Amino acid sequence: MSGMDEQHEPVEPPAPKRRRAPKGEMRRMALLDAATQVFARDGYLNASMRDVADLAGITTVGLLHHFPNKTALLQALLDRREQRVVERFGELETEPTLAGFLRFLRMSMGFSVEDAQECQAALMINVESLSDKHPAFARHQDNFKMVHEHAQAHLASLLDSGEIRPQVDVKALAQELFSLMDGLQIQWLRGRDCVDVMGVFDNYLRRLELDLTPEKQAHP
């Protein structure tokens, strides 16, 4: 190869560097991962900062540098969970149809059982927060009201557009949906080797579709 050929060889630009999370952010995420495991095992009330620190491989003083107390750790864990929900569903546009609503329900159920530790920690904290003395009581009350109102409003819009039969009680149906989803998560956590959580939920959705479809659409 000549010198001239070498001079005209195309030079590939260097590959762009991948952004790495700052060490402090990575450490914080690792601590929240450890807290998830401890809260899933012991609940918030019985968990200790020392157990979280030991699992994360740091001192309790080091943990307190990031989270000054157990309540702050809890709030950060709940914030991360809600952020993940926003990232997954925040920009999702649910089709204004019964089929679109059922797909959204399936995605929500699937998200809830993606990670057994997160699922169990969330349920443990949810149950504990039934007490008005719990630091997450108000937050869970607000979330309860919000998700029920959102589901009822969505079902009401499907009712108005004729996507579901007119006799449907949207408030009762929303309560049924969330009761099933919460209960199914407990059944799955109790027997993951024998409970096909998505299979059970899919069967329910098929029956629900038949029940909600207007008669003219169900029997053309």
C-alpha positions, 0 to 999 in steps of 0.5 A: 500500500502506498503512502498516498493510499494510507493518507486517504484511508478514512479515519473512524471517529472515536465511539462516544463515551457512555455516561456513567452514573456518579459514584454517589448515585450508584452507592445510593441505588445500592443502599436502596436495593439493600433496603428493599431486601430488608423491608421485604424480609422484616417490613419497615417497622422491624427493619434496622438501619444496621441490617441495611448497612450490613447488607450493603457492606458499609457502616451504619454511619456511612448509611446515615450519611446518605439517609439521616434516619429510617423514615428518610430511607423509606421515603427514598425507597417509595420515591424510587418505586414511584419514579419507576412507575412514571418511567414505565407508564408516564408517556403511555397513551392508553387506547380509548377502547376496552381492548386498550384498557385490558392491555394496560391492566396486563402491563400494570400486573406484569410490572407489579411482579417483575421483581419479587423483592420489590413486590414483597417490600411494597406489599409489606409497607402497604399493609403496615401503613394501614396504621395512621401512625405509620410514616407512609400512611398519608402517602398510601391514602393519597395513592389509593384515592388517586388510582381508584379515581383514575380507574373509575374515570377511565371506565366511565369514559369507556361507558360513555363511548359505548365500549362497555355495556351500560349496566357496569358499576365503574366504582365496584369494578375498579374495587374488584380490579385492585382487590384481585391484583393485590390479592394475586400478588400475595398468592404469587409471593406465597407460592411462586413455584405453583402460582402462574400469576400472569396466566391467572390474570390473563384468564380473568381478563378474558372473562372480564372482556366477555362480561364488559363487551356490549351485547351487540358486539359480543353477538353480531 
